[in-house]
Amino acid sequence: MAKLLEVDKSKVWVIIAAYNEEEKISDTVADVLKFLDNVVVVDDCSTDDTFQRALHTKVHVLRHPINLGQGAALQTGIQYAKSKGCDYAVTFDGDGQHRADEILPMLYALMKGGADIVLGSRFLGVSLNLRWSRRLILKAAIVYTWITTGMLLSDVHNGFRIMTRSFCERFEFRQNRMSHASEILNYIAKHKVKYIEFPVTISYTEYSIKKGQRSSNSLRVILELLMGYITK
C-alpha cells in the first residue's frame, strides 16, 4: 500500500460521462471521492435530474446542450481535465457498475508497467450477475477485435480505463456513441501503443441492464463496427 502513496493524486482526474443517471450519479461520485478529489461529470443533455444532482456534489460538472453520446462526453471531460493539468485520465461509468476502490491499484499497475493505457477486464476480474447472452456477445466482440486489430484481449467494450496525458494528447475520441470503445482499440493497434489489462469488477444490476447493458445493444454496436470495417 505504501507504493500507492507515491501517486500524486492531484494529477489524476476521473471523467464520468452521464446520461439520465439521476438514480446513481450521486452515489457513484461519492464513492470516487473517497479515493480521489478531481472528478468531472459530463452530463450529455440528460432529460432527467442528473445535471442538478451532480451540481449538488463536490465535483466539476459540465453539460452538453444536445445529446452527443458517451464518446463525445468522455472527450469533453478529457479536454477539461487536460486544461486543469491532469497527468492521468480515468474513464468511469456513471451507473454504479464499476468499483472506485480499484482505481488506484489500476493506476499503480499502469505506472509500474510503463504503459500508456490500462484497460479494465471483467474476465480477468469479476463479473457479478453477467447474463449468458451478454457474455456470448462480449466474447464475440473479443474475436471481432482480434480479427480486425490483431489484439487478443480478454475483454473489450469495458468503460473502465486509465490513460496517460501523453496518450490523451495523441488520441481523440471521434466516434460519439458506444463504438468509441472499439475506436480506442483500433488506435492502440495501429500506433502500437503500449497497454496492459487489469482485473476489475463489474456488477450488473436491473438498473444497469435497463440503462443500456442489454445484449441487443452490444450486438448493435458490433454490427455497426463490422459494417464500417467492410465498407472502409
C-alpha positions as CSV (number, residue, x, y, z in Angstrom):
1,M,0.0,0.0,0.0
2,A,2.9,2.4,0.6
3,K,3.7,2.4,-3.0
4,L,0.3,3.7,-3.8
5,L,1.0,6.8,-1.7
6,E,3.7,7.8,-4.2
7,V,0.9,8.6,-6.7
8,D,0.3,12.4,-7.0
9,K,-3.5,12.2,-6.7
10,S,-3.8,15.9,-7.6
11,K,-2.8,14.9,-11.2
12,V,-5.4,12.2,-11.5
13,W,-8.8,13.1,-13.0
14,V,-11.8,10.9,-13.1
15,I,-14.2,11.5,-16.1
16,I,-17.8,10.3,-15.7
17,A,-20.0,10.5,-18.7
18,A,-23.6,10.6,-17.6
19,Y,-26.9,10.4,-19.4
20,N,-30.1,10.0,-17.4
21,E,-28.3,8.8,-14.3
22,E,-30.3,10.6,-11.6
23,E,-30.7,7.4,-9.6
24,K,-27.0,6.6,-9.4
25,I,-24.8,9.7,-10.1
26,S,-24.7,11.0,-6.5
27,D,-23.6,7.6,-5.1
28,T,-21.1,7.0,-7.9
29,V,-19.5,10.4,-7.3
30,A,-19.5,9.8,-3.6
31,D,-17.7,6.5,-4.0
32,V,-15.0,8.1,-6.2
33,L,-14.4,11.0,-3.9
34,K,-13.4,8.5,-1.2
35,F,-10.2,8.0,-3.1
36,L,-9.7,11.0,-5.4
37,D,-10.6,14.6,-5.3
38,N,-10.6,15.6,-9.0
39,V,-13.8,14.4,-10.7
40,V,-15.6,15.9,-13.7
41,V,-19.1,14.7,-14.6
42,V,-20.2,15.4,-18.2
43,D,-23.9,15.4,-18.4
44,D,-24.8,14.5,-22.0
45,C,-28.0,16.6,-22.1
46,S,-30.0,14.3,-19.8
47,T,-33.7,14.6,-19.7
48,D,-33.9,13.8,-16.0
49,D,-32.4,15.4,-12.9
50,T,-28.8,14.1,-13.5
51,F,-27.3,17.6,-14.0
52,Q,-28.9,19.1,-10.9
53,R,-27.9,16.2,-8.7
54,A,-24.3,16.3,-10.0
55,L,-24.2,20.0,-9.2
56,H,-25.0,19.2,-5.6
57,T,-21.9,17.1,-5.3
58,K,-18.3,18.4,-4.7
59,V,-17.1,17.9,-8.3
60,H,-16.8,19.7,-11.6
61,V,-19.9,19.5,-13.8
62,L,-20.2,20.1,-17.5
63,R,-23.2,19.8,-19.7
64,H,-23.7,19.2,-23.4
65,P,-26.5,21.4,-24.8
66,I,-27.5,18.5,-27.1
67,N,-27.1,14.7,-26.7
68,L,-23.9,13.6,-28.4
69,G,-23.2,10.2,-26.9
70,Q,-20.8,8.7,-24.5
71,G,-17.7,9.0,-26.7
72,A,-18.2,12.8,-27.1
73,A,-18.9,13.2,-23.4
74,L,-15.7,11.4,-22.5
75,Q,-13.7,13.6,-24.9
76,T,-15.3,16.7,-23.4
77,G,-14.2,15.5,-19.9
78,I,-10.7,14.6,-21.0
79,Q,-10.2,18.0,-22.7
80,Y,-11.3,19.7,-19.4
81,A,-9.1,17.5,-17.3
82,K,-6.1,18.4,-19.5
83,S,-6.8,22.1,-19.1
84,K,-6.6,21.5,-15.4
85,G,-3.2,19.9,-15.6
86,C,-4.0,16.2,-15.3
87,D,-1.3,13.6,-15.9
88,Y,-3.8,10.6,-15.8
89,A,-7.4,10.4,-17.1
90,V,-9.7,7.8,-15.7
91,T,-12.9,6.9,-17.6
92,F,-15.5,5.6,-15.2
93,D,-19.2,4.7,-15.8
94,G,-21.9,6.7,-14.0
95,D,-24.3,3.8,-13.5
96,G,-22.6,2.3,-10.4
97,Q,-21.3,-0.8,-12.1
98,H,-17.6,-0.1,-11.5
99,R,-15.8,0.0,-8.2
100,A,-13.9,3.2,-7.2
101,D,-11.6,1.3,-4.9
102,E,-10.0,-0.3,-7.9
103,I,-8.9,3.0,-9.5
104,L,-5.6,3.5,-7.5
105,P,-4.4,-0.2,-7.8
106,M,-5.2,0.1,-11.6
107,L,-3.2,3.3,-11.8
108,Y,-0.2,1.8,-9.9
109,A,-0.2,-1.1,-12.4
110,L,-0.1,1.4,-15.3
111,M,2.8,3.3,-13.7
112,K,4.7,0.1,-12.8
113,G,4.2,-1.3,-16.3
114,G,5.3,1.8,-18.1
115,A,2.3,1.7,-20.3
116,D,0.3,4.5,-21.9
117,I,-3.1,3.0,-21.1
118,V,-4.5,0.3,-18.9
119,L,-7.7,-1.4,-19.9
120,G,-10.1,-2.9,-17.3
121,S,-11.0,-6.5,-17.8
122,R,-14.1,-8.1,-16.3
123,F,-13.0,-11.5,-17.4
124,L,-9.6,-11.3,-15.6
125,G,-11.6,-9.9,-12.6
126,V,-15.2,-10.5,-11.5
127,S,-18.5,-10.1,-13.4
128,L,-21.4,-10.2,-11.0
129,N,-24.8,-11.2,-12.4
130,L,-23.5,-11.3,-16.0
131,R,-26.1,-13.0,-18.2
132,W,-25.1,-15.7,-20.5
133,S,-26.4,-13.9,-23.6
134,R,-24.3,-10.8,-22.8
135,R,-21.3,-13.0,-22.1
136,L,-21.7,-14.6,-25.5
137,I,-21.9,-11.2,-27.2
138,L,-18.8,-9.9,-25.3
139,K,-16.8,-13.0,-26.3
140,A,-17.9,-12.4,-29.9
141,A,-16.6,-8.8,-29.6
142,I,-13.3,-10.2,-28.4
143,V,-13.0,-12.3,-31.5
144,Y,-14.1,-9.4,-33.7
145,T,-11.4,-7.2,-32.2
146,W,-8.7,-9.9,-32.7
147,I,-9.7,-10.3,-36.4
148,T,-9.8,-6.6,-37.1
149,T,-6.9,-5.3,-35.0
150,G,-4.7,-8.3,-34.2
151,M,-5.1,-7.6,-30.5
152,L,-6.0,-10.7,-28.4
153,L,-7.6,-9.1,-25.4
154,S,-9.5,-10.8,-22.5
155,D,-12.2,-8.1,-22.6
156,V,-13.4,-5.3,-24.9
157,H,-16.1,-2.6,-24.6
158,N,-15.2,-2.0,-20.9
159,G,-15.6,1.7,-20.0
160,F,-13.1,1.5,-17.1
161,R,-9.7,2.5,-18.3
162,I,-6.8,4.9,-17.3
163,M,-4.8,6.9,-19.9
164,T,-1.7,8.9,-19.5
165,R,-1.7,12.6,-20.6
166,S,0.7,11.7,-23.4
167,F,-1.8,9.2,-24.8
168,C,-4.6,11.8,-24.4
169,E,-2.6,14.4,-26.3
170,R,-2.3,12.0,-29.3
171,F,-5.7,10.3,-29.2
172,E,-9.1,11.9,-29.6
173,F,-12.5,10.2,-29.5
174,R,-14.2,10.9,-32.8
175,Q,-16.9,8.2,-32.5
176,N,-19.5,10.0,-30.4
177,R,-21.5,7.0,-29.3
178,M,-20.8,3.5,-28.0
179,S,-18.5,2.5,-30.8
180,H,-15.8,4.7,-29.2
181,A,-14.8,1.7,-27.2
182,S,-13.6,0.0,-30.4
183,E,-12.2,3.2,-31.8
184,I,-9.6,3.4,-29.0
185,L,-8.6,-0.2,-29.5
186,N,-8.1,0.4,-33.2
187,Y,-5.9,3.3,-32.4
188,I,-3.8,1.3,-29.9
189,A,-3.3,-1.4,-32.5
190,K,-2.5,0.9,-35.4
191,H,0.0,3.0,-33.4
192,K,1.5,0.2,-31.4
193,V,0.6,1.9,-28.1
194,K,1.9,0.1,-25.0
195,Y,-1.1,-1.2,-23.0
196,I,-1.8,-3.6,-20.2
197,E,-5.0,-5.2,-18.9
198,F,-6.1,-5.1,-15.3
199,P,-8.7,-7.2,-13.5
200,V,-11.7,-5.2,-12.4
201,T,-15.2,-5.9,-11.0
202,I,-18.4,-5.2,-12.9
203,S,-21.7,-5.5,-11.2
204,Y,-24.7,-5.9,-13.4
205,T,-28.0,-4.8,-11.8
206,E,-31.5,-4.4,-13.1
207,Y,-30.8,-0.7,-13.2
208,S,-27.6,-1.0,-15.4
209,I,-29.3,-3.6,-17.7
210,K,-32.3,-1.2,-18.2
211,K,-29.9,1.7,-18.7
212,G,-28.0,0.1,-21.7
213,Q,-26.4,-3.2,-20.8
214,R,-28.8,-5.3,-22.8
215,S,-27.2,-7.8,-25.1
216,S,-29.1,-6.3,-28.1
217,N,-27.2,-3.0,-27.6
218,S,-23.9,-4.8,-27.7
219,L,-24.9,-6.7,-30.8
220,R,-25.9,-3.4,-32.5
221,V,-22.5,-1.9,-31.8
222,I,-20.7,-4.9,-33.2
223,L,-22.8,-4.8,-36.3
224,E,-22.2,-1.1,-36.8
225,L,-18.5,-1.6,-36.5
226,L,-18.5,-4.6,-38.8
227,M,-20.3,-2.7,-41.5
228,G,-17.7,0.2,-41.1
229,Y,-14.9,-2.3,-41.4
230,I,-16.3,-3.9,-44.5
231,T,-17.1,-0.6,-46.3
232,K,-13.9,1.3,-45.4
